[in-house]
Amino acid sequence: MLNVYNILETIRMIQDECLDIRTITMGISLLDCIDTDIDRACEKVYNKIVSKAGKLVPVG
């Protein structure tokens, strides 16, 4: 549940500390990353994210 104090504290941080808040959302299916080996699955997820969204930081 939202707390008024937390909302006001967030606004204060944005104003006083000049925080830059940006969000980029990208839908990526990870179904093809399924693997019985958890380390291999993690590697597949990492590689997919980097290949699909690796250039979003300079763009954003």
PDB file of N, CA, C and O in Angstrom:
ATOM      1  N   MET A   1       0.843  -1.185   0.000  1.00  0.00           N
ATOM      2  CA  MET A   1       0.000   0.000   0.000  1.00  0.00           C
ATOM      3  C   MET A   1       0.885   1.243   0.000  1.00  0.00           C
ATOM      4  O   MET A   1       1.930   1.266   0.650  1.00  0.00           O
ATOM      5  N   LEU A   2       0.469   2.261  -0.720  1.00  0.00           N
ATOM      6  CA  LEU A   2       1.242   3.488  -0.788  1.00  0.00           C
ATOM      7  C   LEU A   2       1.169   4.246   0.530  1.00  0.00           C
ATOM      8  O   LEU A   2       0.120   4.349   1.166  1.00  0.00           O
ATOM      9  N   ASN A   3       2.309   4.761   0.906  1.00  0.00           N
ATOM     10  CA  ASN A   3       2.432   5.505   2.145  1.00  0.00           C
ATOM     11  C   ASN A   3       2.720   6.961   1.780  1.00  0.00           C
ATOM     12  O   ASN A   3       3.612   7.225   0.974  1.00  0.00           O
ATOM     13  N   VAL A   4       1.984   7.906   2.357  1.00  0.00           N
ATOM     14  CA  VAL A   4       2.154   9.323   2.040  1.00  0.00           C
ATOM     15  C   VAL A   4       3.582   9.768   2.322  1.00  0.00           C
ATOM     16  O   VAL A   4       4.146  10.542   1.550  1.00  0.00           O
ATOM     17  N   TYR A   5       4.171   9.299   3.401  1.00  0.00           N
ATOM     18  CA  TYR A   5       5.549   9.671   3.733  1.00  0.00           C
ATOM     19  C   TYR A   5       6.501   9.244   2.613  1.00  0.00           C
ATOM     20  O   TYR A   5       7.367  10.016   2.203  1.00  0.00           O
ATOM     21  N   ASN A   6       6.337   8.008   2.118  1.00  0.00           N
ATOM     22  CA  ASN A   6       7.219   7.517   1.060  1.00  0.00           C
ATOM     23  C   ASN A   6       7.064   8.312  -0.228  1.00  0.00           C
ATOM     24  O   ASN A   6       8.045   8.573  -0.925  1.00  0.00           O
ATOM     25  N   ILE A   7       5.844   8.694  -0.538  1.00  0.00           N
ATOM     26  CA  ILE A   7       5.597   9.495  -1.735  1.00  0.00           C
ATOM     27  C   ILE A   7       6.270  10.856  -1.607  1.00  0.00           C
ATOM     28  O   ILE A   7       6.949  11.309  -2.528  1.00  0.00           O
ATOM     29  N   LEU A   8       6.080  11.506  -0.462  1.00  0.00           N
ATOM     30  CA  LEU A   8       6.690  12.821  -0.241  1.00  0.00           C
ATOM     31  C   LEU A   8       8.215  12.734  -0.206  1.00  0.00           C
ATOM     32  O   LEU A   8       8.898  13.634  -0.695  1.00  0.00           O
ATOM     33  N   GLU A   9       8.746  11.670   0.360  1.00  0.00           N
ATOM     34  CA  GLU A   9      10.193  11.472   0.405  1.00  0.00           C
ATOM     35  C   GLU A   9      10.746  11.281  -1.004  1.00  0.00           C
ATOM     36  O   GLU A   9      11.822  11.793  -1.315  1.00  0.00           O
ATOM     37  N   THR A  10      10.041  10.566  -1.848  1.00  0.00           N
ATOM     38  CA  THR A  10      10.464  10.379  -3.236  1.00  0.00           C
ATOM     39  C   THR A  10      10.464  11.707  -3.978  1.00  0.00           C
ATOM     40  O   THR A  10      11.405  12.006  -4.712  1.00  0.00           O
ATOM     41  N   ILE A  11       9.422  12.501  -3.794  1.00  0.00           N
ATOM     42  CA  ILE A  11       9.350  13.826  -4.425  1.00  0.00           C
ATOM     43  C   ILE A  11      10.497  14.699  -3.938  1.00  0.00           C
ATOM     44  O   ILE A  11      11.115  15.407  -4.733  1.00  0.00           O
ATOM     45  N   ARG A  12      10.789  14.658  -2.644  1.00  0.00           N
ATOM     46  CA  ARG A  12      11.888  15.445  -2.098  1.00  0.00           C
ATOM     47  C   ARG A  12      13.215  15.038  -2.710  1.00  0.00           C
ATOM     48  O   ARG A  12      14.026  15.896  -3.061  1.00  0.00           O
ATOM     49  N   MET A  13      13.449  13.726  -2.844  1.00  0.00           N
ATOM     50  CA  MET A  13      14.704  13.252  -3.425  1.00  0.00           C
ATOM     51  C   MET A  13      14.835  13.699  -4.882  1.00  0.00           C
ATOM     52  O   MET A  13      15.920  14.076  -5.323  1.00  0.00           O
ATOM     53  N   ILE A  14      13.739  13.656  -5.618  1.00  0.00           N
ATOM     54  CA  ILE A  14      13.775  14.081  -7.018  1.00  0.00           C
ATOM     55  C   ILE A  14      14.117  15.561  -7.106  1.00  0.00           C
ATOM     56  O   ILE A  14      14.920  15.966  -7.947  1.00  0.00           O
ATOM     57  N   GLN A  15      13.514  16.366  -6.246  1.00  0.00           N
ATOM     58  CA  GLN A  15      13.752  17.809  -6.274  1.00  0.00           C
ATOM     59  C   GLN A  15      15.131  18.171  -5.737  1.00  0.00           C
ATOM     60  O   GLN A  15      15.886  18.881  -6.402  1.00  0.00           O
ATOM     61  N   ASP A  16      15.468  17.692  -4.543  1.00  0.00           N
ATOM     62  CA  ASP A  16      16.700  18.104  -3.864  1.00  0.00           C
ATOM     63  C   ASP A  16      17.952  17.467  -4.445  1.00  0.00           C
ATOM     64  O   ASP A  16      19.014  18.090  -4.460  1.00  0.00           O
ATOM     65  N   GLU A  17      17.841  16.250  -4.919  1.00  0.00           N
ATOM     66  CA  GLU A  17      19.016  15.539  -5.392  1.00  0.00           C
ATOM     67  C   GLU A  17      19.054  15.429  -6.914  1.00  0.00           C
ATOM     68  O   GLU A  17      19.909  14.745  -7.478  1.00  0.00           O
ATOM     69  N   CYS A  18      18.112  16.114  -7.570  1.00  0.00           N
ATOM     70  CA  CYS A  18      18.041  16.148  -9.033  1.00  0.00           C
ATOM     71  C   CYS A  18      18.123  14.746  -9.639  1.00  0.00           C
ATOM     72  O   CYS A  18      18.849  14.522 -10.608  1.00  0.00           O
ATOM     73  N   LEU A  19      17.378  13.816  -9.066  1.00  0.00           N
ATOM     74  CA  LEU A  19      17.371  12.453  -9.581  1.00  0.00           C
ATOM     75  C   LEU A  19      16.692  12.416 -10.941  1.00  0.00           C
ATOM     76  O   LEU A  19      15.683  13.083 -11.165  1.00  0.00           O
ATOM     77  N   ASP A  20      17.254  11.636 -11.835  1.00  0.00           N
ATOM     78  CA  ASP A  20      16.712  11.465 -13.176  1.00  0.00           C
ATOM     79  C   ASP A  20      16.065  10.092 -13.224  1.00  0.00           C
ATOM     80  O   ASP A  20      16.753   9.073 -13.165  1.00  0.00           O
ATOM     81  N   ILE A  21      14.752  10.062 -13.330  1.00  0.00           N
ATOM     82  CA  ILE A  21      14.039   8.794 -13.307  1.00  0.00           C
ATOM     83  C   ILE A  21      13.517   8.505 -14.707  1.00  0.00           C
ATOM     84  O   ILE A  21      12.670   9.226 -15.234  1.00  0.00           O
ATOM     85  N   ARG A  22      14.036   7.447 -15.290  1.00  0.00           N
ATOM     86  CA  ARG A  22      13.578   7.024 -16.613  1.00  0.00           C
ATOM     87  C   ARG A  22      13.361   5.516 -16.573  1.00  0.00           C
ATOM     88  O   ARG A  22      14.090   4.783 -15.904  1.00  0.00           O
ATOM     89  N   THR A  23      12.377   5.086 -17.278  1.00  0.00           N
ATOM     90  CA  THR A  23      12.081   3.662 -17.347  1.00  0.00           C
ATOM     91  C   THR A  23      11.836   3.272 -18.793  1.00  0.00           C
ATOM     92  O   THR A  23      11.094   3.934 -19.519  1.00  0.00           O
ATOM     93  N   ILE A  24      12.472   2.192 -19.190  1.00  0.00           N
ATOM     94  CA  ILE A  24      12.228   1.615 -20.502  1.00  0.00           C
ATOM     95  C   ILE A  24      11.772   0.185 -20.269  1.00  0.00           C
ATOM     96  O   ILE A  24      12.447  -0.584 -19.584  1.00  0.00           O
ATOM     97  N   THR A  25      10.651  -0.165 -20.824  1.00  0.00           N
ATOM     98  CA  THR A  25      10.119  -1.514 -20.667  1.00  0.00           C
ATOM     99  C   THR A  25      10.134  -2.196 -22.023  1.00  0.00           C
ATOM    100  O   THR A  25       9.738  -1.621 -23.037  1.00  0.00           O
ATOM    101  N   MET A  26      10.604  -3.440 -22.017  1.00  0.00           N
ATOM    102  CA  MET A  26      10.652  -4.196 -23.261  1.00  0.00           C
ATOM    103  C   MET A  26      10.158  -5.607 -22.976  1.00  0.00           C
ATOM    104  O   MET A  26      10.672  -6.288 -22.088  1.00  0.00           O
ATOM    105  N   GLY A  27       9.176  -6.030 -23.722  1.00  0.00           N
ATOM    106  CA  GLY A  27       8.672  -7.389 -23.542  1.00  0.00           C
ATOM    107  C   GLY A  27       9.545  -8.383 -24.284  1.00  0.00           C
ATOM    108  O   GLY A  27       9.683  -8.304 -25.505  1.00  0.00           O
ATOM    109  N   ILE A  28      10.127  -9.305 -23.564  1.00  0.00           N
ATOM    110  CA  ILE A  28      10.983 -10.328 -24.169  1.00  0.00           C
ATOM    111  C   ILE A  28      10.486 -11.688 -23.686  1.00  0.00           C
ATOM    112  O   ILE A  28      10.387 -11.924 -22.482  1.00  0.00           O
ATOM    113  N   SER A  29      10.177 -12.573 -24.616  1.00  0.00           N
ATOM    114  CA  SER A  29       9.788 -13.924 -24.235  1.00  0.00           C
ATOM    115  C   SER A  29      11.037 -14.716 -23.865  1.00  0.00           C
ATOM    116  O   SER A  29      12.019 -14.735 -24.608  1.00  0.00           O
ATOM    117  N   LEU A  30      10.987 -15.365 -22.715  1.00  0.00           N
ATOM    118  CA  LEU A  30      12.122 -16.172 -22.263  1.00  0.00           C
ATOM    119  C   LEU A  30      11.840 -17.663 -22.375  1.00  0.00           C
ATOM    120  O   LEU A  30      12.589 -18.483 -21.843  1.00  0.00           O
ATOM    121  N   LEU A  31      10.757 -18.016 -23.069  1.00  0.00           N
ATOM    122  CA  LEU A  31      10.393 -19.425 -23.192  1.00  0.00           C
ATOM    123  C   LEU A  31      11.493 -20.256 -23.847  1.00  0.00           C
ATOM    124  O   LEU A  31      11.693 -21.418 -23.494  1.00  0.00           O
ATOM    125  N   ASP A  32      12.201 -19.657 -24.797  1.00  0.00           N
ATOM    126  CA  ASP A  32      13.258 -20.407 -25.462  1.00  0.00           C
ATOM    127  C   ASP A  32      14.538 -20.494 -24.622  1.00  0.00           C
ATOM    128  O   ASP A  32      15.535 -21.063 -25.067  1.00  0.00           O
ATOM    129  N   CYS A  33      14.511 -19.935 -23.419  1.00  0.00           N
ATOM    130  CA  CYS A  33      15.674 -20.002 -22.522  1.00  0.00           C
ATOM    131  C   CYS A  33      15.559 -21.147 -21.516  1.00  0.00           C
ATOM    132  O   CYS A  33      16.468 -21.367 -20.715  1.00  0.00           O
ATOM    133  N   ILE A  34      14.458 -21.864 -21.559  1.00  0.00           N
ATOM    134  CA  ILE A  34      14.252 -22.974 -20.622  1.00  0.00           C
ATOM    135  C   ILE A  34      15.342 -24.018 -20.815  1.00  0.00           C
ATOM    136  O   ILE A  34      15.688 -24.378 -21.940  1.00  0.00           O
ATOM    137  N   ASP A  35      15.876 -24.497 -19.696  1.00  0.00           N
ATOM    138  CA  ASP A  35      16.925 -25.517 -19.737  1.00  0.00           C
ATOM    139  C   ASP A  35      16.900 -26.273 -18.414  1.00  0.00           C
ATOM    140  O   ASP A  35      16.552 -25.705 -17.379  1.00  0.00           O
ATOM    141  N   THR A  36      17.263 -27.530 -18.444  1.00  0.00           N
ATOM    142  CA  THR A  36      17.320 -28.311 -17.204  1.00  0.00           C
ATOM    143  C   THR A  36      18.516 -27.914 -16.345  1.00  0.00           C
ATOM    144  O   THR A  36      18.535 -28.177 -15.142  1.00  0.00           O
ATOM    145  N   ASP A  37      19.505 -27.286 -16.956  1.00  0.00           N
ATOM    146  CA  ASP A  37      20.699 -26.807 -16.243  1.00  0.00           C
ATOM    147  C   ASP A  37      20.491 -25.321 -15.925  1.00  0.00           C
ATOM    148  O   ASP A  37      20.423 -24.497 -16.838  1.00  0.00           O
ATOM    149  N   ILE A  38      20.390 -24.979 -14.646  1.00  0.00           N
ATOM    150  CA  ILE A  38      20.089 -23.601 -14.245  1.00  0.00           C
ATOM    151  C   ILE A  38      21.152 -22.619 -14.716  1.00  0.00           C
ATOM    152  O   ILE A  38      20.832 -21.491 -15.091  1.00  0.00           O
ATOM    153  N   ASP A  39      22.413 -23.038 -14.699  1.00  0.00           N
ATOM    154  CA  ASP A  39      23.474 -22.134 -15.170  1.00  0.00           C
ATOM    155  C   ASP A  39      23.329 -21.847 -16.660  1.00  0.00           C
ATOM    156  O   ASP A  39      23.534 -20.716 -17.102  1.00  0.00           O
ATOM    157  N   ARG A  40      22.984 -22.854 -17.418  1.00  0.00           N
ATOM    158  CA  ARG A  40      22.776 -22.682 -18.864  1.00  0.00           C
ATOM    159  C   ARG A  40      21.540 -21.818 -19.110  1.00  0.00           C
ATOM    160  O   ARG A  40      21.551 -20.980 -20.012  1.00  0.00           O
ATOM    161  N   ALA A  41      20.486 -22.004 -18.334  1.00  0.00           N
ATOM    162  CA  ALA A  41      19.284 -21.176 -18.473  1.00  0.00           C
ATOM    163  C   ALA A  41      19.609 -19.710 -18.189  1.00  0.00           C
ATOM    164  O   ALA A  41      19.166 -18.821 -18.916  1.00  0.00           O
ATOM    165  N   CYS A  42      20.375 -19.461 -17.144  1.00  0.00           N
ATOM    166  CA  CYS A  42      20.768 -18.079 -16.811  1.00  0.00           C
ATOM    167  C   CYS A  42      21.595 -17.466 -17.929  1.00  0.00           C
ATOM    168  O   CYS A  42      21.424 -16.293 -18.262  1.00  0.00           O
ATOM    169  N   GLU A  43      22.482 -18.250 -18.505  1.00  0.00           N
ATOM    170  CA  GLU A  43      23.301 -17.772 -19.615  1.00  0.00           C
ATOM    171  C   GLU A  43      22.428 -17.428 -20.825  1.00  0.00           C
ATOM    172  O   GLU A  43      22.653 -16.419 -21.492  1.00  0.00           O
ATOM    173  N   LYS A  44      21.441 -18.267 -21.100  1.00  0.00           N
ATOM    174  CA  LYS A  44      20.524 -18.005 -22.210  1.00  0.00           C
ATOM    175  C   LYS A  44      19.726 -16.724 -21.980  1.00  0.00           C
ATOM    176  O   LYS A  44      19.541 -15.928 -22.900  1.00  0.00           O
ATOM    177  N   VAL A  45      19.252 -16.529 -20.743  1.00  0.00           N
ATOM    178  CA  VAL A  45      18.492 -15.314 -20.412  1.00  0.00           C
ATOM    179  C   VAL A  45      19.382 -14.090 -20.587  1.00  0.00           C
ATOM    180  O   VAL A  45      18.975 -13.109 -21.210  1.00  0.00           O
ATOM    181  N   TYR A  46      20.582 -14.144 -20.047  1.00  0.00           N
ATOM    182  CA  TYR A  46      21.523 -13.022 -20.163  1.00  0.00           C
ATOM    183  C   TYR A  46      21.789 -12.688 -21.631  1.00  0.00           C
ATOM    184  O   TYR A  46      21.705 -11.530 -22.041  1.00  0.00           O
ATOM    185  N   ASN A  47      22.106 -13.706 -22.404  1.00  0.00           N
ATOM    186  CA  ASN A  47      22.406 -13.491 -23.823  1.00  0.00           C
ATOM    187  C   ASN A  47      21.212 -12.908 -24.577  1.00  0.00           C
ATOM    188  O   ASN A  47      21.379 -12.063 -25.457  1.00  0.00           O
ATOM    189  N   LYS A  48      20.026 -13.356 -24.235  1.00  0.00           N
ATOM    190  CA  LYS A  48      18.828 -12.850 -24.915  1.00  0.00           C
ATOM    191  C   LYS A  48      18.601 -11.378 -24.572  1.00  0.00           C
ATOM    192  O   LYS A  48      18.312 -10.567 -25.452  1.00  0.00           O
ATOM    193  N   ILE A  49      18.731 -11.045 -23.310  1.00  0.00           N
ATOM    194  CA  ILE A  49      18.541  -9.648 -22.892  1.00  0.00           C
ATOM    195  C   ILE A  49      19.571  -8.754 -23.560  1.00  0.00           C
ATOM    196  O   ILE A  49      19.226  -7.687 -24.068  1.00  0.00           O
ATOM    197  N   VAL A  50      20.819  -9.168 -23.568  1.00  0.00           N
ATOM    198  CA  VAL A  50      21.874  -8.357 -24.178  1.00  0.00           C
ATOM    199  C   VAL A  50      21.643  -8.210 -25.682  1.00  0.00           C
ATOM    200  O   VAL A  50      21.833  -7.128 -26.237  1.00  0.00           O
ATOM    201  N   SER A  51      21.234  -9.294 -26.338  1.00  0.00           N
ATOM    202  CA  SER A  51      21.043  -9.214 -27.789  1.00  0.00           C
ATOM    203  C   SER A  51      19.813  -8.377 -28.161  1.00  0.00           C
ATOM    204  O   SER A  51      19.830  -7.680 -29.175  1.00  0.00           O
ATOM    205  N   LYS A  52      18.764  -8.435 -27.364  1.00  0.00           N
ATOM    206  CA  LYS A  52      17.525  -7.714 -27.691  1.00  0.00           C
ATOM    207  C   LYS A  52      17.489  -6.289 -27.148  1.00  0.00           C
ATOM    208  O   LYS A  52      16.922  -5.398 -27.780  1.00  0.00           O
ATOM    209  N   ALA A  53      18.094  -6.068 -25.975  1.00  0.00           N
ATOM    210  CA  ALA A  53      17.954  -4.776 -25.313  1.00  0.00           C
ATOM    211  C   ALA A  53      19.292  -4.107 -25.008  1.00  0.00           C
ATOM    212  O   ALA A  53      19.331  -3.095 -24.308  1.00  0.00           O
ATOM    213  N   GLY A  54      20.365  -4.651 -25.516  1.00  0.00           N
ATOM    214  CA  GLY A  54      21.692  -4.133 -25.216  1.00  0.00           C
ATOM    215  C   GLY A  54      21.939  -2.700 -25.626  1.00  0.00           C
ATOM    216  O   GLY A  54      22.777  -2.016 -25.038  1.00  0.00           O
ATOM    217  N   LYS A  55      21.209  -2.235 -26.641  1.00  0.00           N
ATOM    218  CA  LYS A  55      21.433  -0.867 -27.137  1.00  0.00           C
ATOM    219  C   LYS A  55      20.434   0.138 -26.586  1.00  0.00           C
ATOM    220  O   LYS A  55      20.393   1.280 -27.042  1.00  0.00           O
ATOM    221  N   LEU A  56      19.630  -0.270 -25.612  1.00  0.00           N
ATOM    222  CA  LEU A  56      18.624   0.644 -25.065  1.00  0.00           C
ATOM    223  C   LEU A  56      19.213   1.744 -24.198  1.00  0.00           C
ATOM    224  O   LEU A  56      18.638   2.830 -24.124  1.00  0.00           O
ATOM    225  N   VAL A  57      20.334   1.503 -23.543  1.00  0.00           N
ATOM    226  CA  VAL A  57      20.901   2.508 -22.652  1.00  0.00           C
ATOM    227  C   VAL A  57      21.290   3.769 -23.439  1.00  0.00           C
ATOM    228  O   VAL A  57      20.888   4.863 -23.045  1.00  0.00           O
ATOM    229  N   PRO A  58      22.053   3.658 -24.533  1.00  0.00           N
ATOM    230  CA  PRO A  58      22.368   4.883 -25.289  1.00  0.00           C
ATOM    231  C   PRO A  58      21.140   5.554 -25.891  1.00  0.00           C
ATOM    232  O   PRO A  58      21.099   6.779 -26.010  1.00  0.00           O
ATOM    233  N   VAL A  59      20.147   4.768 -26.270  1.00  0.00           N
ATOM    234  CA  VAL A  59      18.935   5.316 -26.869  1.00  0.00           C
ATOM    235  C   VAL A  59      18.096   6.033 -25.825  1.00  0.00           C
ATOM    236  O   VAL A  59      17.564   7.114 -26.078  1.00  0.00           O
ATOM    237  N   GLY A  60      17.979   5.414 -24.625  1.00  0.00           N
ATOM    238  CA  GLY A  60      17.138   5.964 -23.567  1.00  0.00           C
ATOM    239  C   GLY A  60      17.728   7.206 -22.988  1.00  0.00           C
ATOM    240  O   GLY A  60      17.146   7.802 -22.081  1.00  0.00           O
TER     241      GLY A  60
END
